[in-house]
């Protein structure tokens, strides 16, 4: 009966994923170009956490376009994806520190 209590607590008491947990889940999916995997990471994500993740991704995306790593012609170029991925993994990506802190 102890196992049943633990299982019930785990299934009903799991906190919703945070922005930081979403990033940790999405990065491997993105590296494999697996959109279904990335969408599963966002299941149950509260709207405020989704907003933080979007703001961080938008900031990093703009920074990678401004640096020349990304262009409108090649948004899924390996160099562009590498720029975005590395900045998403960075705790303080240049120019996007407030968004990164919010999405911890």
BATORLUM-849067 format. One record per atom (N, C-alpha, C): x, z negated, y negated; residue in three letters. Coordinates in Angstrom, 2 decimals, decimal comma, always signed. Layout:
# residues N
<rec><u>X</u><w>Z</w><v>Y</v><r>ALA</r></rec>
...
//
This chain:
# residues 104
<rec><u>+0,84</u><w>+0,00</w><v>+1,21</v><r>UNK</r></rec>
<rec><u>+0,00</u><w>+0,00</w><v>+0,00</v><r>UNK</r></rec>
<rec><u>+0,87</u><w>+0,00</w><v>-1,26</v><r>UNK</r></rec>
<rec><u>+2,11</u><w>-0,49</w><v>-1,15</v><r>UNK</r></rec>
<rec><u>+3,00</u><w>-0,48</w><v>-2,31</v><r>UNK</r></rec>
<rec><u>+3,26</u><w>+0,96</w><v>-2,76</v><r>UNK</r></rec>
<rec><u>+3,47</u><w>+1,86</w><v>-1,80</v><r>UNK</r></rec>
<rec><u>+3,71</u><w>+3,26</w><v>-2,12</v><r>UNK</r></rec>
<rec><u>+2,55</u><w>+3,88</w><v>-2,86</v><r>UNK</r></rec>
<rec><u>+1,32</u><w>+3,53</w><v>-2,47</v><r>UNK</r></rec>
<rec><u>+0,14</u><w>+4,10</w><v>-3,12</v><r>UNK</r></rec>
<rec><u>+0,07</u><w>+3,66</w><v>-4,57</v><r>UNK</r></rec>
<rec><u>+0,39</u><w>+2,40</w><v>-4,83</v><r>UNK</r></rec>
<rec><u>+0,37</u><w>+1,90</w><v>-6,20</v><r>UNK</r></rec>
<rec><u>+1,41</u><w>+2,63</w><v>-7,04</v><r>UNK</r></rec>
<rec><u>+2,60</u><w>+2,79</w><v>-6,49</v><r>UNK</r></rec>
<rec><u>+3,67</u><w>+3,49</w><v>-7,21</v><r>UNK</r></rec>
<rec><u>+3,26</u><w>+4,92</w><v>-7,51</v><r>UNK</r></rec>
<rec><u>+2,69</u><w>+5,59</w><v>-6,51</v><r>UNK</r></rec>
<rec><u>+2,27</u><w>+6,99</w><v>-6,69</v><r>UNK</r></rec>
<rec><u>+1,19</u><w>+7,08</w><v>-7,75</v><r>UNK</r></rec>
<rec><u>+0,20</u><w>+6,19</w><v>-7,68</v><r>UNK</r></rec>
<rec><u>-0,88</u><w>+6,22</w><v>-8,67</v><r>UNK</r></rec>
<rec><u>-0,32</u><w>+6,00</w><v>-10,07</v><r>UNK</r></rec>
<rec><u>+0,60</u><w>+5,05</w><v>-10,19</v><r>UNK</r></rec>
<rec><u>+1,20</u><w>+4,78</w><v>-11,50</v><r>UNK</r></rec>
<rec><u>+1,99</u><w>+5,97</w><v>-12,01</v><r>UNK</r></rec>
<rec><u>+2,66</u><w>+6,66</w><v>-11,10</v><r>UNK</r></rec>
<rec><u>+3,48</u><w>+7,80</w><v>-11,51</v><r>UNK</r></rec>
<rec><u>+2,61</u><w>+8,97</w><v>-11,96</v><r>UNK</r></rec>
<rec><u>+1,50</u><w>+9,19</w><v>-11,27</v><r>UNK</r></rec>
<rec><u>+0,68</u><w>+10,35</w><v>-11,62</v><r>UNK</r></rec>
<rec><u>-0,19</u><w>+10,09</w><v>-12,84</v><r>UNK</r></rec>
<rec><u>-0,64</u><w>+8,87</w><v>-13,03</v><r>UNK</r></rec>
<rec><u>-1,53</u><w>+8,60</w><v>-14,16</v><r>UNK</r></rec>
<rec><u>-0,77</u><w>+8,08</w><v>-15,38</v><r>UNK</r></rec>
<rec><u>+0,42</u><w>+7,51</w><v>-15,15</v><r>UNK</r></rec>
<rec><u>+1,11</u><w>+6,87</w><v>-16,25</v><r>UNK</r></rec>
<rec><u>+2,29</u><w>+7,67</w><v>-16,81</v><r>UNK</r></rec>
<rec><u>+2,53</u><w>+8,87</w><v>-16,31</v><r>UNK</r></rec>
<rec><u>+3,66</u><w>+9,66</w><v>-16,83</v><r>UNK</r></rec>
<rec><u>+3,43</u><w>+9,96</w><v>-18,31</v><r>UNK</r></rec>
<rec><u>+4,42</u><w>+9,65</w><v>-19,14</v><r>UNK</r></rec>
<rec><u>+4,26</u><w>+10,01</w><v>-20,56</v><r>UNK</r></rec>
<rec><u>+4,33</u><w>+11,52</w><v>-20,70</v><r>UNK</r></rec>
<rec><u>+3,65</u><w>+12,08</w><v>-21,70</v><r>UNK</r></rec>
<rec><u>+3,76</u><w>+13,53</w><v>-21,91</v><r>UNK</r></rec>
<rec><u>+5,19</u><w>+13,89</w><v>-22,26</v><r>UNK</r></rec>
<rec><u>+5,60</u><w>+15,12</w><v>-21,98</v><r>UNK</r></rec>
<rec><u>+6,99</u><w>+15,50</w><v>-22,28</v><r>UNK</r></rec>
<rec><u>+7,26</u><w>+15,46</w><v>-23,77</v><r>UNK</r></rec>
<rec><u>+8,51</u><w>+15,17</w><v>-24,12</v><r>UNK</r></rec>
<rec><u>+8,91</u><w>+15,16</w><v>-25,52</v><r>UNK</r></rec>
<rec><u>+9,55</u><w>+16,51</w><v>-25,86</v><r>UNK</r></rec>
<rec><u>+9,80</u><w>+16,71</w><v>-27,13</v><r>UNK</r></rec>
<rec><u>+10,45</u><w>+17,92</w><v>-27,58</v><r>UNK</r></rec>
<rec><u>+11,82</u><w>+18,09</w><v>-26,92</v><r>UNK</r></rec>
<rec><u>+12,59</u><w>+17,00</w><v>-26,87</v><r>UNK</r></rec>
<rec><u>+13,91</u><w>+17,06</w><v>-26,26</v><r>UNK</r></rec>
<rec><u>+13,84</u><w>+17,38</w><v>-24,77</v><r>UNK</r></rec>
<rec><u>+12,85</u><w>+16,81</w><v>-24,08</v><r>UNK</r></rec>
<rec><u>+12,68</u><w>+17,10</w><v>-22,66</v><r>UNK</r></rec>
<rec><u>+12,28</u><w>+18,56</w><v>-22,46</v><r>UNK</r></rec>
<rec><u>+11,47</u><w>+19,07</w><v>-23,37</v><r>UNK</r></rec>
<rec><u>+11,07</u><w>+20,48</w><v>-23,30</v><r>UNK</r></rec>
<rec><u>+12,30</u><w>+21,37</w><v>-23,38</v><r>UNK</r></rec>
<rec><u>+13,19</u><w>+21,10</w><v>-24,32</v><r>UNK</r></rec>
<rec><u>+14,41</u><w>+21,91</w><v>-24,48</v><r>UNK</r></rec>
<rec><u>+15,26</u><w>+21,85</w><v>-23,22</v><r>UNK</r></rec>
<rec><u>+15,43</u><w>+20,65</w><v>-22,67</v><r>UNK</r></rec>
<rec><u>+16,25</u><w>+20,50</w><v>-21,46</v><r>UNK</r></rec>
<rec><u>+15,66</u><w>+21,28</w><v>-20,30</v><r>UNK</r></rec>
<rec><u>+14,35</u><w>+21,40</w><v>-20,26</v><r>UNK</r></rec>
<rec><u>+13,66</u><w>+22,13</w><v>-19,19</v><r>UNK</r></rec>
<rec><u>+13,71</u><w>+23,63</w><v>-19,44</v><r>UNK</r></rec>
<rec><u>+13,52</u><w>+24,04</w><v>-20,70</v><r>UNK</r></rec>
<rec><u>+13,39</u><w>+25,47</w><v>-21,04</v><r>UNK</r></rec>
<rec><u>+14,72</u><w>+26,21</w><v>-20,97</v><r>UNK</r></rec>
<rec><u>+15,83</u><w>+25,56</w><v>-21,33</v><r>UNK</r></rec>
<rec><u>+17,12</u><w>+26,27</w><v>-21,38</v><r>UNK</r></rec>
<rec><u>+17,48</u><w>+26,97</w><v>-20,07</v><r>UNK</r></rec>
<rec><u>+17,42</u><w>+26,29</w><v>-18,92</v><r>UNK</r></rec>
<rec><u>+17,75</u><w>+27,01</w><v>-17,68</v><r>UNK</r></rec>
<rec><u>+16,78</u><w>+28,17</w><v>-17,42</v><r>UNK</r></rec>
<rec><u>+15,51</u><w>+28,00</w><v>-17,77</v><r>UNK</r></rec>
<rec><u>+14,52</u><w>+29,07</w><v>-17,60</v><r>UNK</r></rec>
<rec><u>+14,90</u><w>+30,27</w><v>-18,46</v><r>UNK</r></rec>
<rec><u>+15,27</u><w>+29,99</w><v>-19,70</v><r>UNK</r></rec>
<rec><u>+15,62</u><w>+31,06</w><v>-20,64</v><r>UNK</r></rec>
<rec><u>+16,85</u><w>+31,83</w><v>-20,15</v><r>UNK</r></rec>
<rec><u>+17,81</u><w>+31,11</w><v>-19,60</v><r>UNK</r></rec>
<rec><u>+19,01</u><w>+31,77</w><v>-19,11</v><r>UNK</r></rec>
<rec><u>+18,71</u><w>+32,70</w><v>-17,94</v><r>UNK</r></rec>
<rec><u>+17,62</u><w>+32,40</w><v>-17,22</v><r>UNK</r></rec>
<rec><u>+17,22</u><w>+33,26</w><v>-16,10</v><r>UNK</r></rec>
<rec><u>+16,14</u><w>+34,26</w><v>-16,52</v><r>UNK</r></rec>
<rec><u>+15,80</u><w>+34,28</w><v>-17,82</v><r>UNK</r></rec>
<rec><u>+14,73</u><w>+35,14</w><v>-18,34</v><r>UNK</r></rec>
<rec><u>+13,42</u><w>+34,91</w><v>-17,60</v><r>UNK</r></rec>
<rec><u>+13,14</u><w>+33,64</w><v>-17,24</v><r>UNK</r></rec>
<rec><u>+11,95</u><w>+33,29</w><v>-16,47</v><r>UNK</r></rec>
<rec><u>+10,90</u><w>+32,69</w><v>-17,41</v><r>UNK</r></rec>
<rec><u>+10,01</u><w>+33,54</w><v>-17,92</v><r>UNK</r></rec>
<rec><u>+9,00</u><w>+33,07</w><v>-18,88</v><r>UNK</r></rec>
<rec><u>+7,99</u><w>+32,13</w><v>-18,23</v><r>UNK</r></rec>
<rec><u>+7,64</u><w>+32,37</w><v>-16,97</v><r>UNK</r></rec>
<rec><u>+6,70</u><w>+31,50</w><v>-16,28</v><r>UNK</r></rec>
<rec><u>+7,26</u><w>+30,09</w><v>-16,17</v><r>UNK</r></rec>
<rec><u>+8,54</u><w>+30,01</w><v>-15,85</v><r>UNK</r></rec>
<rec><u>+9,24</u><w>+28,73</w><v>-15,77</v><r>UNK</r></rec>
<rec><u>+9,19</u><w>+28,03</w><v>-17,12</v><r>UNK</r></rec>
<rec><u>+9,48</u><w>+28,76</w><v>-18,20</v><r>UNK</r></rec>
<rec><u>+9,47</u><w>+28,18</w><v>-19,54</v><r>UNK</r></rec>
<rec><u>+8,08</u><w>+27,68</w><v>-19,93</v><r>UNK</r></rec>
<rec><u>+7,05</u><w>+28,43</w><v>-19,55</v><r>UNK</r></rec>
<rec><u>+5,68</u><w>+28,01</w><v>-19,87</v><r>UNK</r></rec>
<rec><u>+5,33</u><w>+26,73</w><v>-19,11</v><r>UNK</r></rec>
<rec><u>+5,79</u><w>+26,59</w><v>-17,88</v><r>UNK</r></rec>
<rec><u>+5,52</u><w>+25,38</w><v>-17,11</v><r>UNK</r></rec>
<rec><u>+6,16</u><w>+24,17</w><v>-17,78</v><r>UNK</r></rec>
<rec><u>+7,31</u><w>+24,36</w><v>-18,44</v><r>UNK</r></rec>
<rec><u>+7,97</u><w>+23,26</w><v>-19,14</v><r>UNK</r></rec>
<rec><u>+7,08</u><w>+22,69</w><v>-20,24</v><r>UNK</r></rec>
<rec><u>+6,28</u><w>+23,55</w><v>-20,85</v><r>UNK</r></rec>
<rec><u>+5,46</u><w>+23,14</w><v>-21,98</v><r>UNK</r></rec>
<rec><u>+4,13</u><w>+22,53</w><v>-21,56</v><r>UNK</r></rec>
<rec><u>+3,82</u><w>+22,52</w><v>-20,27</v><r>UNK</r></rec>
<rec><u>+2,56</u><w>+21,94</w><v>-19,81</v><r>UNK</r></rec>
<rec><u>+2,46</u><w>+20,48</w><v>-20,23</v><r>UNK</r></rec>
<rec><u>+1,38</u><w>+20,14</w><v>-20,91</v><r>UNK</r></rec>
<rec><u>+1,15</u><w>+18,76</w><v>-21,32</v><r>UNK</r></rec>
<rec><u>+1,90</u><w>+18,34</w><v>-22,56</v><r>UNK</r></rec>
<rec><u>+2,61</u><w>+19,28</w><v>-23,20</v><r>UNK</r></rec>
<rec><u>+3,37</u><w>+18,94</w><v>-24,40</v><r>UNK</r></rec>
<rec><u>+2,40</u><w>+18,66</w><v>-25,54</v><r>UNK</r></rec>
<rec><u>+2,49</u><w>+17,47</w><v>-26,16</v><r>UNK</r></rec>
<rec><u>+1,58</u><w>+17,15</w><v>-27,27</v><r>UNK</r></rec>
<rec><u>+1,83</u><w>+18,09</w><v>-28,45</v><r>UNK</r></rec>
<rec><u>+0,79</u><w>+18,40</w><v>-29,23</v><r>UNK</r></rec>
<rec><u>+0,94</u><w>+19,35</w><v>-30,35</v><r>UNK</r></rec>
<rec><u>+2,07</u><w>+18,99</w><v>-31,31</v><r>UNK</r></rec>
<rec><u>+2,24</u><w>+17,69</w><v>-31,61</v><r>UNK</r></rec>
<rec><u>+3,29</u><w>+17,32</w><v>-32,58</v><r>UNK</r></rec>
<rec><u>+4,69</u><w>+17,60</w><v>-32,01</v><r>UNK</r></rec>
<rec><u>+4,86</u><w>+17,46</w><v>-30,70</v><r>UNK</r></rec>
<rec><u>+6,15</u><w>+17,76</w><v>-30,07</v><r>UNK</r></rec>
<rec><u>+6,36</u><w>+19,28</w><v>-30,01</v><r>UNK</r></rec>
<rec><u>+5,29</u><w>+20,02</w><v>-29,76</v><r>UNK</r></rec>
<rec><u>+5,38</u><w>+21,48</w><v>-29,75</v><r>UNK</r></rec>
<rec><u>+5,78</u><w>+21,99</w><v>-31,12</v><r>UNK</r></rec>
<rec><u>+5,25</u><w>+21,39</w><v>-32,18</v><r>UNK</r></rec>
<rec><u>+5,59</u><w>+21,78</w><v>-33,54</v><r>UNK</r></rec>
<rec><u>+7,06</u><w>+21,55</w><v>-33,81</v><r>UNK</r></rec>
<rec><u>+7,59</u><w>+20,39</w><v>-33,38</v><r>UNK</r></rec>
<rec><u>+9,01</u><w>+20,09</w><v>-33,57</v><r>UNK</r></rec>
<rec><u>+9,88</u><w>+21,12</w><v>-32,85</v><r>UNK</r></rec>
<rec><u>+9,49</u><w>+21,47</w><v>-31,62</v><r>UNK</r></rec>
<rec><u>+10,26</u><w>+22,43</w><v>-30,84</v><r>UNK</r></rec>
<rec><u>+10,23</u><w>+23,80</w><v>-31,51</v><r>UNK</r></rec>
<rec><u>+9,06</u><w>+24,19</w><v>-32,01</v><r>UNK</r></rec>
<rec><u>+8,94</u><w>+25,49</w><v>-32,68</v><r>UNK</r></rec>
<rec><u>+9,79</u><w>+25,53</w><v>-33,94</v><r>UNK</r></rec>
<rec><u>+9,76</u><w>+24,43</w><v>-34,73</v><r>UNK</r></rec>
<rec><u>+10,53</u><w>+24,40</w><v>-35,97</v><r>UNK</r></rec>
<rec><u>+12,04</u><w>+24,48</w><v>-35,69</v><r>UNK</r></rec>
<rec><u>+12,48</u><w>+23,78</w><v>-34,65</v><r>UNK</r></rec>
<rec><u>+13,90</u><w>+23,84</w><v>-34,29</v><r>UNK</r></rec>
<rec><u>+14,27</u><w>+25,25</w><v>-33,82</v><r>UNK</r></rec>
<rec><u>+13,45</u><w>+25,84</w><v>-32,95</v><r>UNK</r></rec>
<rec><u>+13,73</u><w>+27,18</w><v>-32,44</v><r>UNK</r></rec>
<rec><u>+13,72</u><w>+28,20</w><v>-33,58</v><r>UNK</r></rec>
<rec><u>+12,79</u><w>+28,07</w><v>-34,51</v><r>UNK</r></rec>
<rec><u>+12,72</u><w>+29,00</w><v>-35,64</v><r>UNK</r></rec>
<rec><u>+13,96</u><w>+28,88</w><v>-36,52</v><r>UNK</r></rec>
<rec><u>+14,39</u><w>+27,65</w><v>-36,79</v><r>UNK</r></rec>
<rec><u>+15,59</u><w>+27,42</w><v>-37,61</v><r>UNK</r></rec>
<rec><u>+16,81</u><w>+28,02</w><v>-36,92</v><r>UNK</r></rec>
<rec><u>+16,97</u><w>+27,75</w><v>-35,65</v><r>UNK</r></rec>
<rec><u>+18,13</u><w>+28,26</w><v>-34,90</v><r>UNK</r></rec>
<rec><u>+18,07</u><w>+29,78</w><v>-34,81</v><r>UNK</r></rec>
<rec><u>+16,90</u><w>+30,33</w><v>-34,57</v><r>UNK</r></rec>
<rec><u>+16,76</u><w>+31,78</w><v>-34,51</v><r>UNK</r></rec>
<rec><u>+17,19</u><w>+32,43</w><v>-35,81</v><r>UNK</r></rec>
<rec><u>+16,75</u><w>+31,85</w><v>-36,93</v><r>UNK</r></rec>
<rec><u>+17,14</u><w>+32,40</w><v>-38,24</v><r>UNK</r></rec>
<rec><u>+18,65</u><w>+32,29</w><v>-38,44</v><r>UNK</r></rec>
<rec><u>+19,23</u><w>+31,17</w><v>-38,05</v><r>UNK</r></rec>
<rec><u>+20,68</u><w>+30,99</w><v>-38,20</v><r>UNK</r></rec>
<rec><u>+21,45</u><w>+32,03</w><v>-37,38</v><r>UNK</r></rec>
<rec><u>+20,96</u><w>+32,34</w><v>-36,18</v><r>UNK</r></rec>
<rec><u>+21,63</u><w>+33,33</w><v>-35,34</v><r>UNK</r></rec>
<rec><u>+21,47</u><w>+34,74</w><v>-35,91</v><r>UNK</r></rec>
<rec><u>+20,33</u><w>+35,02</w><v>-36,55</v><r>UNK</r></rec>
<rec><u>+20,16</u><w>+36,33</w><v>-37,21</v><r>UNK</r></rec>
<rec><u>+21,09</u><w>+36,41</w><v>-38,42</v><r>UNK</r></rec>
<rec><u>+21,15</u><w>+35,32</w><v>-39,19</v><r>UNK</r></rec>
<rec><u>+22,00</u><w>+35,32</w><v>-40,39</v><r>UNK</r></rec>
<rec><u>+23,48</u><w>+35,46</w><v>-40,05</v><r>UNK</r></rec>
<rec><u>+23,89</u><w>+34,91</w><v>-38,91</v><r>UNK</r></rec>
<rec><u>+25,30</u><w>+34,99</w><v>-38,51</v><r>UNK</r></rec>
<rec><u>+25,65</u><w>+36,36</w><v>-37,94</v><r>UNK</r></rec>
<rec><u>+24,63</u><w>+37,16</w><v>-37,65</v><r>UNK</r></rec>
<rec><u>+24,88</u><w>+38,48</w><v>-37,08</v><r>UNK</r></rec>
<rec><u>+24,87</u><w>+38,50</w><v>-35,56</v><r>UNK</r></rec>
<rec><u>+24,71</u><w>+37,33</w><v>-34,93</v><r>UNK</r></rec>
<rec><u>+24,67</u><w>+37,29</w><v>-33,46</v><r>UNK</r></rec>
<rec><u>+23,41</u><w>+37,97</w><v>-32,93</v><r>UNK</r></rec>
<rec><u>+22,34</u><w>+37,91</w><v>-33,72</v><r>UNK</r></rec>
<rec><u>+21,07</u><w>+38,52</w><v>-33,34</v><r>UNK</r></rec>
<rec><u>+20,71</u><w>+39,59</w><v>-34,37</v><r>UNK</r></rec>
<rec><u>+20,01</u><w>+40,62</w><v>-33,89</v><r>UNK</r></rec>
<rec><u>+19,48</u><w>+41,63</w><v>-34,80</v><r>UNK</r></rec>
<rec><u>+18,10</u><w>+42,03</w><v>-34,32</v><r>UNK</r></rec>
<rec><u>+17,33</u><w>+42,64</w><v>-35,22</v><r>UNK</r></rec>
<rec><u>+15,99</u><w>+43,07</w><v>-34,85</v><r>UNK</r></rec>
<rec><u>+16,04</u><w>+44,09</w><v>-33,72</v><r>UNK</r></rec>
<rec><u>+17,15</u><w>+44,82</w><v>-33,63</v><r>UNK</r></rec>
<rec><u>+17,28</u><w>+45,83</w><v>-32,59</v><r>UNK</r></rec>
<rec><u>+17,56</u><w>+45,23</w><v>-31,21</v><r>UNK</r></rec>
<rec><u>+18,16</u><w>+44,04</w><v>-31,20</v><r>UNK</r></rec>
<rec><u>+18,57</u><w>+43,47</w><v>-29,91</v><r>UNK</r></rec>
<rec><u>+18,30</u><w>+41,97</w><v>-29,83</v><r>UNK</r></rec>
<rec><u>+17,00</u><w>+41,57</w><v>-29,93</v><r>UNK</r></rec>
<rec><u>+16,71</u><w>+40,14</w><v>-29,89</v><r>UNK</r></rec>
<rec><u>+16,98</u><w>+39,50</w><v>-28,52</v><r>UNK</r></rec>
<rec><u>+17,08</u><w>+40,30</w><v>-27,46</v><r>UNK</r></rec>
<rec><u>+17,40</u><w>+39,71</w><v>-26,16</v><r>UNK</r></rec>
<rec><u>+18,80</u><w>+40,11</w><v>-25,71</v><r>UNK</r></rec>
<rec><u>+19,64</u><w>+40,47</w><v>-26,66</v><r>UNK</r></rec>
<rec><u>+21,05</u><w>+40,77</w><v>-26,39</v><r>UNK</r></rec>
<rec><u>+21,73</u><w>+39,48</w><v>-25,90</v><r>UNK</r></rec>
<rec><u>+22,64</u><w>+39,56</w><v>-24,93</v><r>UNK</r></rec>
<rec><u>+23,31</u><w>+38,34</w><v>-24,44</v><r>UNK</r></rec>
<rec><u>+23,99</u><w>+37,53</w><v>-25,55</v><r>UNK</r></rec>
<rec><u>+24,57</u><w>+38,18</w><v>-26,53</v><r>UNK</r></rec>
<rec><u>+25,21</u><w>+37,46</w><v>-27,63</v><r>UNK</r></rec>
<rec><u>+24,20</u><w>+36,67</w><v>-28,44</v><r>UNK</r></rec>
<rec><u>+23,04</u><w>+37,26</w><v>-28,65</v><r>UNK</r></rec>
<rec><u>+21,97</u><w>+36,59</w><v>-29,39</v><r>UNK</r></rec>
<rec><u>+21,45</u><w>+35,40</w><v>-28,58</v><r>UNK</r></rec>
<rec><u>+21,15</u><w>+35,63</w><v>-27,31</v><r>UNK</r></rec>
<rec><u>+20,65</u><w>+34,55</w><v>-26,46</v><r>UNK</r></rec>
<rec><u>+21,68</u><w>+33,44</w><v>-26,33</v><r>UNK</r></rec>
<rec><u>+22,96</u><w>+33,82</w><v>-26,27</v><r>UNK</r></rec>
<rec><u>+24,02</u><w>+32,83</w><v>-26,20</v><r>UNK</r></rec>
<rec><u>+24,06</u><w>+31,98</w><v>-27,45</v><r>UNK</r></rec>
<rec><u>+23,92</u><w>+32,62</w><v>-28,61</v><r>UNK</r></rec>
<rec><u>+23,91</u><w>+31,90</w><v>-29,89</v><r>UNK</r></rec>
<rec><u>+22,77</u><w>+30,89</w><v>-29,90</v><r>UNK</r></rec>
<rec><u>+21,58</u><w>+31,34</w><v>-29,54</v><r>UNK</r></rec>
<rec><u>+20,40</u><w>+30,46</w><v>-29,56</v><r>UNK</r></rec>
<rec><u>+20,57</u><w>+29,33</w><v>-28,54</v><r>UNK</r></rec>
<rec><u>+21,01</u><w>+29,68</w><v>-27,33</v><r>UNK</r></rec>
<rec><u>+21,17</u><w>+28,67</w><v>-26,28</v><r>UNK</r></rec>
<rec><u>+22,19</u><w>+27,61</w><v>-26,65</v><r>UNK</r></rec>
<rec><u>+23,34</u><w>+28,04</w><v>-27,17</v><r>UNK</r></rec>
<rec><u>+24,38</u><w>+27,08</w><v>-27,55</v><r>UNK</r></rec>
<rec><u>+23,90</u><w>+26,17</w><v>-28,68</v><r>UNK</r></rec>
<rec><u>+23,20</u><w>+26,74</w><v>-29,64</v><r>UNK</r></rec>
<rec><u>+22,71</u><w>+25,92</w><v>-30,75</v><r>UNK</r></rec>
<rec><u>+21,61</u><w>+24,96</w><v>-30,29</v><r>UNK</r></rec>
<rec><u>+20,79</u><w>+25,39</w><v>-29,35</v><r>UNK</r></rec>
<rec><u>+19,74</u><w>+24,49</w><v>-28,84</v><r>UNK</r></rec>
<rec><u>+20,36</u><w>+23,31</w><v>-28,10</v><r>UNK</r></rec>
<rec><u>+21,50</u><w>+23,52</w><v>-27,45</v><r>UNK</r></rec>
<rec><u>+22,16</u><w>+22,44</w><v>-26,71</v><r>UNK</r></rec>
<rec><u>+22,97</u><w>+21,53</w><v>-27,62</v><r>UNK</r></rec>
<rec><u>+23,27</u><w>+22,00</w><v>-28,84</v><r>UNK</r></rec>
<rec><u>+24,07</u><w>+21,24</w><v>-29,78</v><r>UNK</r></rec>
<rec><u>+23,21</u><w>+20,14</w><v>-30,42</v><r>UNK</r></rec>
<rec><u>+23,72</u><w>+18,92</w><v>-30,44</v><r>UNK</r></rec>
<rec><u>+22,96</u><w>+17,81</w><v>-31,04</v><r>UNK</r></rec>
<rec><u>+22,80</u><w>+17,96</w><v>-32,55</v><r>UNK</r></rec>
<rec><u>+23,73</u><w>+18,67</w><v>-33,19</v><r>UNK</r></rec>
<rec><u>+23,62</u><w>+18,89</w><v>-34,63</v><r>UNK</r></rec>
<rec><u>+23,99</u><w>+20,33</w><v>-34,97</v><r>UNK</r></rec>
<rec><u>+23,07</u><w>+21,26</w><v>-34,65</v><r>UNK</r></rec>
<rec><u>+23,36</u><w>+22,67</w><v>-34,92</v><r>UNK</r></rec>
<rec><u>+23,44</u><w>+22,91</w><v>-36,43</v><r>UNK</r></rec>
<rec><u>+24,50</u><w>+23,54</w><v>-36,89</v><r>UNK</r></rec>
<rec><u>+24,72</u><w>+23,76</w><v>-38,32</v><r>UNK</r></rec>
<rec><u>+23,50</u><w>+24,29</w><v>-39,05</v><r>UNK</r></rec>
<rec><u>+23,07</u><w>+23,57</w><v>-40,07</v><r>UNK</r></rec>
<rec><u>+21,93</u><w>+23,99</w><v>-40,88</v><r>UNK</r></rec>
<rec><u>+20,59</u><w>+23,58</w><v>-40,33</v><r>UNK</r></rec>
<rec><u>+20,55</u><w>+23,11</w><v>-39,10</v><r>UNK</r></rec>
<rec><u>+19,26</u><w>+22,74</w><v>-38,48</v><r>UNK</r></rec>
<rec><u>+19,27</u><w>+21,28</w><v>-38,01</v><r>UNK</r></rec>
<rec><u>+20,13</u><w>+20,46</w><v>-38,62</v><r>UNK</r></rec>
<rec><u>+20,25</u><w>+19,06</w><v>-38,18</v><r>UNK</r></rec>
<rec><u>+18,93</u><w>+18,28</w><v>-38,26</v><r>UNK</r></rec>
<rec><u>+18,15</u><w>+18,41</w><v>-39,38</v><r>UNK</r></rec>
<rec><u>+16,90</u><w>+17,63</w><v>-39,43</v><r>UNK</r></rec>
<rec><u>+15,94</u><w>+18,00</w><v>-38,30</v><r>UNK</r></rec>
<rec><u>+15,86</u><w>+19,31</w><v>-37,99</v><r>UNK</r></rec>
<rec><u>+14,98</u><w>+19,74</w><v>-36,91</v><r>UNK</r></rec>
<rec><u>+15,47</u><w>+19,25</w><v>-35,56</v><r>UNK</r></rec>
<rec><u>+16,80</u><w>+19,27</w><v>-35,37</v><r>UNK</r></rec>
<rec><u>+17,38</u><w>+18,80</w><v>-34,12</v><r>UNK</r></rec>
<rec><u>+17,15</u><w>+17,29</w><v>-33,94</v><r>UNK</r></rec>
<rec><u>+17,27</u><w>+16,53</w><v>-35,04</v><r>UNK</r></rec>
<rec><u>+17,03</u><w>+15,09</w><v>-34,96</v><r>UNK</r></rec>
<rec><u>+15,58</u><w>+14,80</w><v>-34,63</v><r>UNK</r></rec>
<rec><u>+14,66</u><w>+15,58</w><v>-35,20</v><r>UNK</r></rec>
<rec><u>+13,23</u><w>+15,37</w><v>-34,94</v><r>UNK</r></rec>
<rec><u>+12,89</u><w>+15,68</w><v>-33,49</v><r>UNK</r></rec>
<rec><u>+13,66</u><w>+16,59</w><v>-32,90</v><r>UNK</r></rec>
<rec><u>+13,39</u><w>+17,04</w><v>-31,53</v><r>UNK</r></rec>
<rec><u>+14,40</u><w>+16,41</w><v>-30,57</v><r>UNK</r></rec>
<rec><u>+14,57</u><w>+15,10</w><v>-30,65</v><r>UNK</r></rec>
<rec><u>+15,54</u><w>+14,43</w><v>-29,80</v><r>UNK</r></rec>
<rec><u>+14,89</u><w>+13,99</w><v>-28,49</v><r>UNK</r></rec>
//
